[in-house]
Amino acid sequence: MDIDPDRWFYDRISQNLIQLHSLEEVLYAGQSKYQSIKIIRSGGFGKCLVLDGKIQSSEVDEFIYHEALVQPAMITHPYPETVFIAGGGEGATLREVLSHNTVKRAVMVDIDAEVVALCQKYLPNHSRGAFEDSRAEVLHVDARDYLAKSNELFDIIIIDLPDPIEEGPAYLLYTQEFYRQVRDRLGASGIICVQSGSAAWIELLNFTAVNNTLKSVFPIVCPYQVDVPSFGGPWGFCLASQNLSPLQLSPAEVDSRISARLQTKLRSYDGLTHQGMFSLPKHLRDELSKPGRLITDKEPFYIYQG
């Protein structure tokens, strides 16, 4: 067995779990103003974006993550025209949003311009021309500050940020105060979707805390999960709204909306997948239903970093 540490990338999934990826090449390694950035080529997952030591996406299975993040919210909304994306540096979230023919304007705010530029250079298949779409507006400012100063209402707000790390760029975009800000920037049938961290049984703290915090702001909160192999297992998401629930959509209705709206062919998400995402196992439903951690500006939540 090859035990040369220089030929393996150590992706710390949690305090108790490390996933090893065979390392073929380091395409880029550097430090921006906000975080460390690497783009590597792994044996199993191809080119991967790594921020602060954690894989954010791989070219082999990014479609699973990005379709799961974007499509349930977009399809649940009756006619999404305006979308706000916090984060999403690879441009894949923007790509999925712009696949909908209803969308007239998509504002993507990622504070780290270096990440966006490097992804366009090394991972162009993630965005597939989304940055050049006339409906897209890409800004490199703080997403929370942008929403605080904006008077615009959005149909969909997607939070596609790295996990909350102390001193990282994203931890104050997981708090109750921020979710209240988002609520005020959503239209009457608006929806927020948040990538919510690992849904693995031994690492539910982030998922349950995000779910609990959203429930303190929105009357409807629907957690769901998909398996993302490059992340080491199941990954959690939370969809929240004042009056719309994805649970009310049948597989047939989901497929009908996909057929009417989407200009590209999806690889992972359809009506049956939608039903499966929200059909959580009992042990996970029980854990998410318990009173849990409330994330606030004064008491933010950080995942383990080591």
C-alpha positions as CSV (number, residue, x, y, z in Angstrom):
1,M,0.0,0.0,0.0
2,D,1.3,3.5,-0.9
3,I,1.7,5.4,2.4
4,D,3.6,8.4,1.0
5,P,1.7,11.3,2.6
6,D,2.6,13.6,-0.2
7,R,0.5,11.5,-2.5
8,W,-2.7,11.8,-0.4
9,F,-5.0,14.8,0.4
10,Y,-6.4,14.7,3.9
11,D,-9.9,16.1,4.0
12,R,-11.0,16.4,7.6
13,I,-14.7,15.7,7.5
14,S,-15.0,16.2,11.3
15,Q,-13.0,15.9,14.5
16,N,-13.4,12.2,14.3
17,L,-13.2,11.4,10.6
18,I,-10.7,12.1,7.9
19,Q,-11.2,11.1,4.2
20,L,-8.2,10.4,2.1
21,H,-8.0,11.3,-1.6
22,S,-5.2,10.1,-3.8
23,L,-3.4,13.3,-4.9
24,E,-2.4,13.4,-8.6
25,E,-1.6,17.1,-8.8
26,V,-1.8,20.4,-7.0
27,L,-3.0,22.9,-9.7
28,Y,-3.0,25.9,-7.4
29,A,-2.2,26.7,-3.8
30,G,-2.4,30.1,-2.2
31,Q,-4.0,32.4,0.4
32,S,-6.5,35.1,-0.3
33,K,-7.5,37.9,2.0
34,Y,-10.2,35.6,3.4
35,Q,-9.2,32.0,3.3
36,S,-6.7,29.4,2.0
37,I,-7.4,28.2,-1.5
38,K,-6.2,25.0,-3.3
39,I,-7.3,23.4,-6.5
40,I,-6.2,19.8,-6.7
41,R,-6.6,16.9,-9.0
42,S,-7.6,13.7,-7.1
43,G,-7.6,10.2,-8.4
44,G,-11.2,9.5,-7.7
45,F,-13.0,12.8,-8.1
46,G,-10.9,14.8,-10.6
47,K,-10.3,18.5,-10.1
48,C,-11.5,19.7,-6.6
49,L,-11.9,23.2,-5.0
50,V,-10.5,23.2,-1.5
51,L,-11.1,26.1,0.9
52,D,-9.5,26.2,4.3
53,G,-8.5,22.6,3.9
54,K,-12.0,21.2,3.1
55,I,-13.2,20.1,-0.3
56,Q,-16.0,22.3,-1.5
57,S,-16.8,20.5,-4.8
58,S,-15.3,18.1,-7.3
59,E,-15.8,18.0,-11.0
60,V,-17.0,14.3,-10.8
61,D,-20.0,14.8,-8.4
62,E,-20.6,18.5,-8.1
63,F,-23.8,18.1,-10.1
64,I,-25.3,16.2,-7.2
65,Y,-24.6,18.9,-4.6
66,H,-25.5,21.9,-6.8
67,E,-28.8,20.4,-8.2
68,A,-29.8,19.5,-4.6
69,L,-29.0,23.0,-3.3
70,V,-30.8,24.9,-6.1
71,Q,-33.5,22.9,-7.7
72,P,-35.9,22.0,-4.9
73,A,-36.3,25.7,-4.0
74,M,-36.6,26.8,-7.6
75,I,-39.1,24.1,-8.4
76,T,-41.2,24.7,-5.2
77,H,-41.6,28.4,-6.1
78,P,-44.5,28.9,-8.6
79,Y,-42.5,31.3,-10.8
80,P,-39.0,32.4,-9.7
81,E,-37.8,35.5,-11.4
82,T,-35.3,37.0,-9.1
83,V,-32.6,35.1,-7.2
84,F,-29.9,36.0,-4.7
85,I,-26.9,33.7,-4.2
86,A,-24.6,34.2,-1.2
87,G,-21.2,32.5,-2.0
88,G,-21.1,30.0,-4.9
89,G,-17.7,30.9,-6.1
90,E,-17.4,28.1,-8.6
91,G,-20.4,29.4,-10.6
92,A,-22.2,26.1,-10.5
93,T,-25.0,27.4,-8.3
94,L,-25.4,30.3,-10.6
95,R,-25.5,27.8,-13.5
96,E,-28.3,25.9,-12.0
97,V,-30.3,29.1,-11.2
98,L,-30.0,30.3,-14.8
99,S,-31.1,27.0,-16.2
100,H,-34.7,28.2,-15.4
101,N,-36.3,30.1,-18.2
102,T,-38.4,32.1,-15.6
103,V,-35.3,33.8,-14.1
104,K,-34.9,37.4,-15.1
105,R,-32.1,38.4,-12.7
106,A,-29.6,36.5,-10.6
107,V,-27.4,38.4,-8.1
108,M,-24.4,36.3,-6.9
109,V,-22.4,37.9,-4.1
110,D,-19.1,36.1,-3.2
111,I,-16.7,38.2,-1.1
112,D,-13.6,36.4,-2.4
113,A,-12.9,37.5,-6.0
114,E,-9.8,35.3,-6.1
115,V,-11.9,32.1,-5.6
116,V,-14.2,33.2,-8.4
117,A,-11.3,34.0,-10.8
118,L,-9.5,30.7,-10.0
119,C,-12.6,28.6,-10.5
120,Q,-13.1,30.3,-13.9
121,K,-9.5,29.4,-14.8
122,Y,-9.3,25.9,-13.4
123,L,-12.9,24.7,-13.2
124,P,-14.7,26.2,-16.2
125,N,-17.1,23.3,-16.5
126,H,-18.6,24.2,-13.1
127,S,-20.0,27.5,-14.4
128,R,-20.4,26.6,-18.1
129,G,-20.8,30.2,-19.2
130,A,-23.0,31.3,-16.4
131,F,-20.8,34.3,-15.6
132,E,-21.3,35.6,-19.1
133,D,-25.1,35.3,-19.0
134,S,-26.8,38.8,-19.3
135,R,-29.1,37.9,-16.4
136,A,-26.2,37.5,-14.0
137,E,-24.8,40.1,-11.7
138,V,-21.6,39.1,-9.8
139,L,-20.4,41.2,-6.9
140,H,-17.4,40.8,-4.5
141,V,-18.8,42.3,-1.4
142,D,-20.1,41.0,1.9
143,A,-23.5,39.3,1.3
144,R,-24.9,40.3,4.7
145,D,-24.0,43.9,4.2
146,Y,-25.5,43.8,0.7
147,L,-28.8,42.5,1.9
148,A,-28.8,45.0,4.8
149,K,-28.5,47.9,2.4
150,S,-30.8,46.5,-0.3
151,N,-34.5,47.3,-0.8
152,E,-35.0,44.6,-3.4
153,L,-37.2,41.6,-2.8
154,F,-36.0,38.2,-4.1
155,D,-38.1,35.1,-4.9
156,I,-35.3,32.8,-3.9
157,I,-32.2,33.3,-1.7
158,I,-29.6,30.5,-1.8
159,I,-26.9,30.3,0.9
160,D,-24.0,28.4,-0.7
161,L,-21.2,29.1,1.7
162,P,-18.3,27.2,3.3
163,D,-19.1,25.7,6.7
164,P,-18.8,28.2,9.6
165,I,-15.1,28.3,10.7
166,E,-13.9,30.7,13.3
167,E,-12.2,33.7,11.6
168,G,-13.6,32.4,8.3
169,P,-15.7,34.5,5.9
170,A,-19.0,32.8,6.5
171,Y,-19.8,32.2,10.1
172,L,-22.0,35.3,10.6
173,L,-24.2,34.2,7.7
174,Y,-25.6,31.2,9.6
175,T,-27.1,33.2,12.5
176,Q,-30.7,34.1,13.5
177,E,-30.1,37.7,12.8
178,F,-28.9,37.0,9.3
179,Y,-31.9,34.7,8.6
180,R,-34.2,37.5,9.8
181,Q,-32.5,39.8,7.3
182,V,-33.1,37.2,4.6
183,R,-36.7,36.9,5.5
184,D,-37.1,40.7,5.0
185,R,-35.6,40.5,1.6
186,L,-37.9,37.7,0.4
187,G,-41.1,38.2,-1.6
188,A,-44.4,37.0,-0.4
189,S,-43.8,33.4,-1.6
190,G,-40.0,33.6,-1.1
191,I,-37.8,30.7,-0.2
192,I,-34.4,30.4,1.4
193,C,-32.2,27.3,0.9
194,V,-29.1,26.8,3.1
195,Q,-26.3,24.2,2.6
196,S,-26.3,22.9,6.2
197,G,-23.3,20.6,6.6
198,S,-22.9,17.0,7.1
199,A,-26.0,14.8,7.6
200,A,-23.9,11.9,8.9
201,W,-25.1,10.4,12.1
202,I,-22.0,11.2,14.1
203,E,-21.8,14.8,12.8
204,L,-25.2,16.4,12.9
205,L,-24.4,19.5,15.0
206,N,-24.3,21.9,12.1
207,F,-27.3,20.5,10.3
208,T,-29.5,20.5,13.5
209,A,-28.3,23.9,14.5
210,V,-29.1,25.5,11.1
211,N,-32.5,23.7,11.1
212,N,-33.3,24.9,14.6
213,T,-32.2,28.5,13.9
214,L,-34.3,28.7,10.7
215,K,-37.3,27.4,12.7
216,S,-37.0,30.4,15.0
217,V,-37.5,32.7,12.0
218,F,-39.7,30.9,9.4
219,P,-42.9,28.9,10.0
220,I,-42.1,26.3,7.4
221,V,-38.6,24.6,7.5
222,C,-38.0,21.4,5.6
223,P,-34.6,19.7,6.1
224,Y,-33.4,17.2,3.5
225,Q,-30.3,15.3,2.5
226,V,-28.4,13.8,-0.5
227,D,-25.3,11.6,-0.7
228,V,-22.3,13.5,-2.0
229,P,-19.4,11.0,-2.3
230,S,-16.6,13.6,-2.4
231,F,-17.9,15.0,0.9
232,G,-17.7,11.6,2.6
233,G,-21.4,10.8,2.8
234,P,-24.8,12.4,3.3
235,W,-25.1,16.2,3.2
236,G,-27.8,18.3,4.7
237,F,-29.8,21.2,3.4
238,C,-32.6,23.3,4.8
239,L,-35.4,25.0,2.8
240,A,-37.5,27.6,4.6
241,S,-40.5,29.8,3.6
242,Q,-43.4,31.8,5.0
243,N,-46.0,29.8,3.1
244,L,-44.5,27.3,0.6
245,S,-43.5,23.7,1.3
246,P,-41.7,21.3,-1.1
247,L,-43.6,18.5,0.7
248,Q,-46.8,19.5,-1.1
249,L,-45.3,18.7,-4.6
250,S,-45.9,15.3,-6.0
251,P,-43.2,13.6,-8.1
252,A,-45.4,14.2,-11.2
253,E,-45.7,17.9,-10.5
254,V,-42.0,18.3,-10.0
255,D,-41.3,16.6,-13.3
256,S,-43.9,18.8,-15.0
257,R,-42.3,22.0,-13.7
258,I,-38.8,20.7,-14.7
259,S,-40.1,20.0,-18.2
260,A,-41.7,23.4,-18.5
261,R,-39.0,25.6,-17.1
262,L,-35.5,24.1,-17.5
263,Q,-33.4,24.7,-20.5
264,T,-30.8,22.0,-19.6
265,K,-31.0,18.4,-18.7
266,L,-30.6,17.5,-15.0
267,R,-28.5,14.5,-14.0
268,S,-29.6,13.9,-10.4
269,Y,-32.8,15.8,-9.6
270,D,-36.3,14.8,-10.7
271,G,-39.7,14.1,-9.1
272,L,-38.6,10.8,-7.5
273,T,-35.4,12.3,-6.3
274,H,-37.3,15.2,-4.8
275,Q,-39.5,12.8,-2.8
276,G,-36.5,10.8,-1.6
277,M,-34.6,13.9,-0.5
278,F,-37.3,14.9,2.0
279,S,-38.1,11.4,3.1
280,L,-35.6,11.4,6.0
281,P,-35.0,8.2,8.1
282,K,-36.7,8.1,11.5
283,H,-33.5,8.5,13.5
284,L,-32.7,11.7,11.6
285,R,-36.2,13.1,11.8
286,D,-36.1,12.5,15.6
287,E,-32.8,14.3,16.0
288,L,-33.9,17.3,13.9
289,S,-37.2,17.6,15.9
290,K,-35.4,18.1,19.2
291,P,-34.9,21.5,20.7
292,G,-31.4,22.4,19.7
293,R,-28.6,24.9,19.4
294,L,-29.7,28.4,18.3
295,I,-27.0,30.2,16.3
296,T,-26.8,34.0,17.0
297,D,-24.3,36.8,16.3
298,K,-23.3,36.7,20.0
299,E,-23.1,32.9,20.1
300,P,-22.0,31.8,16.6
301,F,-21.5,28.1,15.7
302,Y,-18.2,26.8,14.4
303,I,-17.4,23.4,13.0
304,Y,-14.3,21.7,14.1
305,Q,-11.1,22.8,12.3
306,G,-7.8,21.1,12.9
